[in-house]
Amino acid sequence: MWSAIRCYLLPIIRLYLLGLKVLLVQLFSRPYRLPVMPRQDGKVAIVTGGVRGIGYEVVRHMARLGAHVIIGGRDEQEGLAAVGRICEEYKEAKVEFTKLDLASLQSVRQFVQSFKERDLPLNILVNNAGVMLVPESRTEDGFEQHFGVNYLGHFLLTWLLLDTLKDSGKCGYFSRVVNVSSSAHRIGEVRLNDLNSCQSYSAHAAYCHSKLAQLLFSYHLHQELQRGGVPLSSCAVDPGMVDTALYRHLWTPLCLAQSTIAHLLFRTPAEGAATVLYAALSPVLEGECGGGYWANGLRETTAPPTFDSQLQRSLWEASLQLLGQQ
């Protein structure tokens, strides 16, 4: 019994202590301000979860710069409303919504098939959508929700779009994959024999595990692309603690994430989007300068497990096997 309580409480304590540390750093540092980015005319971008929060601000900014942006999301009504707001603000914006449910592998495949049938290039893929601390549940395909949505759904999406991303890049204008990550990866672990958290479950631990898995994927992908001389880069971004609906399951005595206090302490969605946009658009990160892990406009070092090449490869191979891609 004590072991079960420990497995449940320890991840909660560790995540909230980490969150407090991140929040204190944020309060005593200025949020990154995105410099002027070049026009993106002719470029095509896909942003998952782009109907609100950080994703919406990313889509909005890219559209303003002339990119053709496709929002992938679950809620069609909410998606069309987001497209309408952006087009009303920028009359020449090229923004559209396509249904994409990352908790359904069939939906991911249908989204990719629909996109490829249009024979469009793909210059930027922003894997932004995610869930956090949701009650224990399974995706349509039987995967734990955090692992299935935050990691595996995006893994499949990226994998199926890799050829298009590669074909769309060229010397001096690399295509880019940007994975929206979290400092929570620092207390996660990837258990290859229990990726679905069946042996013991904690929503807090599952979220951290999924973010570590996402980073391992991001790093391994970038290294493989570099070795192959492919004009495509992969990086990860930590937007910090941002006032979005992602935190609706977060518990605090004052219901911090749902109150006006959050507006005072957390970053705004636009501030959270700044480094994501920098990673996706900045000419400074062209070619070999791409990749890595970025937070508040700066490259940061991640937790030691993220550099474990054997773990990276083992997770990559396990993921392909789970998805039936081997």
C-alpha positions as CSV (number, residue, x, y, z in Angstrom):
1,M,0.0,0.0,0.0
2,W,2.8,2.4,0.9
3,S,4.5,1.7,-2.4
4,A,1.3,2.6,-4.3
5,I,0.8,5.8,-2.4
6,R,4.5,6.7,-3.0
7,C,4.1,6.0,-6.7
8,Y,1.1,8.3,-6.8
9,L,2.3,11.2,-4.6
10,L,5.9,11.5,-5.6
11,P,5.3,12.6,-9.2
12,I,2.8,15.1,-7.9
13,I,5.2,16.6,-5.4
14,R,8.1,16.6,-8.0
15,L,6.0,18.3,-10.7
16,Y,4.6,21.0,-8.5
17,L,8.0,21.8,-7.1
18,L,9.4,22.0,-10.6
19,G,6.4,24.2,-11.6
20,L,7.2,26.5,-8.7
21,K,10.8,26.8,-9.7
22,V,9.8,27.6,-13.3
23,L,7.3,30.2,-12.2
24,L,9.8,31.9,-10.0
25,V,12.3,32.1,-12.9
26,Q,9.6,33.5,-15.1
27,L,8.7,36.2,-12.6
28,F,12.3,37.4,-12.4
29,S,13.1,37.3,-16.1
30,R,11.7,39.3,-19.0
31,P,9.7,37.3,-21.5
32,Y,11.4,36.9,-24.9
33,R,10.3,39.4,-27.5
34,L,10.3,38.0,-31.0
35,P,12.3,40.2,-33.4
36,V,11.0,41.1,-36.9
37,M,10.8,37.9,-38.9
38,P,11.1,37.7,-42.7
39,R,8.0,37.3,-45.0
40,Q,6.9,33.7,-45.4
41,D,5.1,34.1,-48.8
42,G,4.9,30.8,-50.6
43,K,5.6,28.7,-47.5
44,V,3.1,26.2,-46.1
45,A,2.8,25.4,-42.4
46,I,0.8,22.9,-40.4
47,V,0.1,23.8,-36.7
48,T,-1.6,21.2,-34.5
49,G,-3.9,22.6,-31.8
50,G,-3.9,26.0,-33.5
51,V,-7.4,27.1,-32.6
52,R,-6.5,28.8,-29.3
53,G,-3.7,29.6,-26.9
54,I,-0.1,29.3,-28.1
55,G,-1.0,27.5,-31.3
56,Y,-3.5,30.2,-32.3
57,E,-0.9,33.0,-31.8
58,V,1.6,31.0,-33.9
59,V,-0.9,30.6,-36.7
60,R,-1.9,34.2,-36.5
61,H,1.7,35.5,-36.7
62,M,2.6,33.1,-39.6
63,A,-0.5,34.2,-41.5
64,R,0.4,37.8,-41.0
65,L,3.8,37.1,-42.6
66,G,2.1,35.5,-45.7
67,A,2.4,31.8,-45.0
68,H,-0.3,29.4,-46.0
69,V,-1.3,27.9,-42.6
70,I,-3.3,24.8,-42.0
71,I,-4.7,24.3,-38.5
72,G,-5.1,20.7,-37.4
73,G,-7.6,20.3,-34.5
74,R,-10.5,18.2,-33.1
75,D,-13.2,20.8,-32.9
76,E,-14.4,22.0,-36.3
77,Q,-16.7,24.7,-35.0
78,E,-13.9,26.2,-32.9
79,G,-11.4,25.8,-35.7
80,L,-13.6,27.6,-38.3
81,A,-14.1,30.4,-35.7
82,A,-10.4,30.8,-35.3
83,V,-9.9,31.0,-39.1
84,G,-12.6,33.6,-39.3
85,R,-11.0,35.8,-36.6
86,I,-7.6,35.7,-38.3
87,C,-9.0,36.4,-41.8
88,E,-11.0,39.3,-40.4
89,E,-7.8,40.7,-38.8
90,Y,-5.7,40.1,-41.9
91,K,-7.7,40.2,-45.1
92,E,-5.1,38.5,-47.2
93,A,-4.5,35.7,-44.7
94,K,-4.3,32.1,-46.1
95,V,-5.6,30.1,-43.2
96,E,-7.7,27.0,-43.1
97,F,-8.9,24.3,-40.7
98,T,-8.7,20.5,-41.2
99,K,-10.0,18.0,-38.6
100,L,-7.2,16.2,-36.8
101,D,-7.7,14.1,-33.7
102,L,-4.3,13.0,-32.3
103,A,-6.0,10.5,-30.1
104,S,-7.0,8.6,-33.2
105,L,-4.3,7.1,-35.5
106,Q,-7.0,6.8,-38.2
107,S,-7.7,10.5,-38.0
108,V,-3.9,11.3,-38.3
109,R,-3.6,9.1,-41.4
110,Q,-6.7,10.7,-42.9
111,F,-5.4,14.2,-42.2
112,V,-2.1,13.3,-43.9
113,Q,-3.8,11.7,-46.9
114,S,-6.0,14.7,-47.4
115,F,-3.0,17.0,-47.3
116,K,-0.9,15.0,-49.7
117,E,-3.7,14.8,-52.2
118,R,-3.4,18.5,-52.6
119,D,0.3,18.2,-53.7
120,L,1.3,21.2,-51.6
121,P,4.8,21.7,-50.2
122,L,5.3,21.6,-46.4
123,N,7.9,23.9,-45.0
124,I,7.0,24.0,-41.3
125,L,5.3,21.5,-39.0
126,V,4.5,22.7,-35.5
127,N,3.6,19.9,-33.2
128,N,1.8,22.0,-30.6
129,A,-1.4,20.3,-29.5
130,G,-1.3,18.4,-26.1
131,V,-3.1,17.3,-23.0
132,M,-2.0,17.7,-19.4
133,L,-3.0,15.9,-16.2
134,V,-6.1,14.4,-17.7
135,P,-7.8,11.6,-15.8
136,E,-6.7,8.1,-16.6
137,S,-8.1,7.1,-20.0
138,R,-7.1,5.5,-23.3
139,T,-7.1,6.8,-26.8
140,E,-9.2,5.2,-29.6
141,D,-6.3,2.8,-30.2
142,G,-5.8,1.9,-26.6
143,F,-2.8,4.1,-25.7
144,E,-2.6,6.1,-22.5
145,Q,-3.8,9.6,-23.3
146,H,-0.7,11.6,-22.6
147,F,1.6,9.1,-24.4
148,G,-0.9,8.7,-27.3
149,V,-1.7,12.4,-27.9
150,N,1.4,14.3,-26.8
151,Y,3.9,11.8,-28.3
152,L,2.6,9.0,-30.4
153,G,0.0,11.0,-32.4
154,H,2.6,13.6,-33.3
155,F,5.2,10.9,-34.0
156,L,3.0,9.3,-36.6
157,L,2.0,12.7,-38.1
158,T,5.7,13.7,-38.5
159,W,6.6,10.3,-39.8
160,L,3.9,10.3,-42.5
161,L,4.8,13.9,-43.5
162,L,8.6,13.3,-43.6
163,D,8.9,12.8,-47.3
164,T,7.0,16.0,-48.0
165,L,9.0,18.0,-45.5
166,K,12.3,16.7,-47.0
167,D,11.2,17.4,-50.6
168,S,10.1,20.9,-49.6
169,G,13.5,21.9,-48.1
170,K,16.5,23.1,-49.9
171,C,19.9,24.6,-49.2
172,G,19.4,27.9,-47.4
173,Y,15.7,27.2,-46.8
174,F,15.4,24.1,-44.6
175,S,12.0,22.8,-43.7
176,R,11.5,22.6,-40.0
177,V,9.7,20.5,-37.4
178,V,9.1,22.3,-34.1
179,N,7.9,20.3,-31.1
180,V,6.3,22.2,-28.3
181,S,7.8,20.6,-25.2
182,S,7.9,21.3,-21.5
183,S,10.4,21.5,-18.6
184,A,8.4,18.6,-17.2
185,H,10.6,16.3,-19.3
186,R,13.2,16.8,-16.6
187,I,11.4,14.6,-14.2
188,G,10.0,12.1,-16.7
189,E,11.3,8.7,-17.6
190,V,10.8,6.4,-20.5
191,R,10.1,2.8,-19.5
192,L,10.3,0.9,-22.7
193,N,8.5,-2.1,-21.1
194,D,5.6,0.0,-19.9
195,L,5.1,2.9,-22.3
196,N,1.4,2.9,-21.5
197,S,1.8,3.3,-17.8
198,C,0.0,0.0,-17.1
199,Q,2.1,-1.1,-14.1
200,S,1.3,2.1,-12.1
201,Y,-0.5,5.2,-13.1
202,S,-0.2,8.8,-12.2
203,A,-1.5,11.5,-14.5
204,H,1.4,13.8,-13.4
205,A,4.0,11.1,-14.2
206,A,2.4,10.2,-17.5
207,Y,2.5,13.8,-18.6
208,C,6.2,14.1,-17.8
209,H,7.0,10.8,-19.5
210,S,5.3,11.9,-22.7
211,K,7.3,15.1,-22.8
212,L,10.5,13.3,-22.3
213,A,9.5,10.9,-25.1
214,Q,8.8,13.9,-27.3
215,L,12.3,15.3,-26.7
216,L,14.0,11.9,-27.4
217,F,12.1,11.8,-30.7
218,S,13.0,15.4,-31.6
219,Y,16.7,14.9,-31.0
220,H,16.9,11.5,-32.7
221,L,15.1,12.9,-35.8
222,H,17.4,15.9,-36.1
223,Q,20.5,13.7,-35.8
224,E,19.2,11.3,-38.5
225,L,18.5,14.2,-40.8
226,Q,21.9,15.7,-40.3
227,R,23.6,12.4,-40.9
228,G,21.7,12.1,-44.2
229,G,22.4,15.6,-45.3
230,V,18.6,16.3,-45.6
231,P,17.4,19.9,-45.7
232,L,15.2,19.5,-42.7
233,S,15.7,20.3,-39.1
234,S,13.9,19.2,-35.9
235,C,13.9,21.1,-32.6
236,A,11.9,21.5,-29.4
237,V,10.6,24.5,-27.6
238,D,9.6,25.1,-24.0
239,P,7.1,28.0,-23.9
240,G,7.1,28.2,-20.1
241,M,4.0,28.4,-18.0
242,V,1.4,30.1,-20.1
243,D,-2.1,31.1,-19.3
244,T,-4.0,28.6,-21.5
245,A,-6.6,25.9,-21.1
246,L,-3.8,23.3,-20.8
247,Y,-3.7,23.9,-17.1
248,R,-7.4,23.4,-16.4
249,H,-6.6,20.1,-14.6
250,L,-3.9,21.6,-12.5
251,W,-4.8,21.6,-8.8
252,T,-3.9,24.4,-6.4
253,P,-5.5,25.6,-3.2
254,L,-6.5,28.8,-4.9
255,C,-7.4,27.2,-8.2
256,L,-4.5,29.2,-9.6
257,A,-4.8,28.0,-13.2
258,Q,-8.5,29.0,-13.4
259,S,-8.3,32.4,-11.7
260,T,-7.3,35.9,-12.4
261,I,-4.0,35.2,-10.5
262,A,-2.9,33.1,-13.5
263,H,-3.2,36.2,-15.7
264,L,-0.8,37.9,-13.4
265,L,1.8,35.2,-13.0
266,F,1.7,33.1,-16.2
267,R,2.9,34.3,-19.6
268,T,0.4,35.3,-22.2
269,P,-0.2,33.0,-25.2
270,A,1.6,35.5,-27.4
271,E,4.6,35.5,-25.1
272,G,4.6,31.7,-25.0
273,A,4.4,31.6,-28.8
274,A,7.4,33.9,-29.3
275,T,10.1,31.2,-29.0
276,V,8.0,28.8,-31.0
277,L,7.9,31.3,-33.9
278,Y,11.6,32.0,-33.5
279,A,12.4,28.3,-33.9
280,A,10.1,28.0,-36.9
281,L,11.0,31.2,-38.8
282,S,14.3,32.7,-37.8
283,P,17.0,32.8,-40.5
284,V,19.5,32.5,-37.6
285,L,18.5,28.9,-37.1
286,E,18.9,27.9,-40.7
287,G,20.7,24.6,-41.6
288,E,23.1,23.2,-39.0
289,C,22.1,25.9,-36.5
290,G,18.7,24.4,-36.2
291,G,17.8,21.6,-33.7
292,G,18.2,21.7,-29.9
293,Y,15.9,22.8,-27.2
294,W,14.8,26.4,-26.8
295,A,13.3,28.4,-24.0
296,N,12.6,32.1,-23.7
297,G,14.6,32.7,-26.9
298,L,17.7,30.8,-25.8
299,R,19.1,27.4,-26.4
300,E,19.1,25.3,-23.2
301,T,20.5,22.0,-22.0
302,T,18.0,19.3,-21.4
303,A,17.9,16.4,-18.9
304,P,20.7,13.8,-19.3
305,P,18.4,11.0,-20.6
306,T,17.6,13.1,-23.7
307,F,21.2,12.6,-24.9
308,D,21.1,8.8,-24.5
309,S,21.4,7.7,-28.1
310,Q,20.5,4.1,-27.3
311,L,17.3,5.2,-25.6
312,Q,16.5,7.5,-28.5
313,R,16.8,4.7,-31.0
314,S,15.0,2.1,-28.8
315,L,12.0,4.5,-28.4
316,W,12.0,5.3,-32.1
317,E,11.9,1.6,-33.0
318,A,9.3,0.8,-30.4
319,S,7.1,3.6,-31.7
320,L,7.3,2.4,-35.3
321,Q,6.4,-1.1,-34.1
322,L,3.4,0.2,-32.1
323,L,2.2,2.1,-35.2
324,G,2.7,-0.8,-37.5
325,Q,5.3,1.1,-39.6
326,Q,8.0,-1.6,-39.5
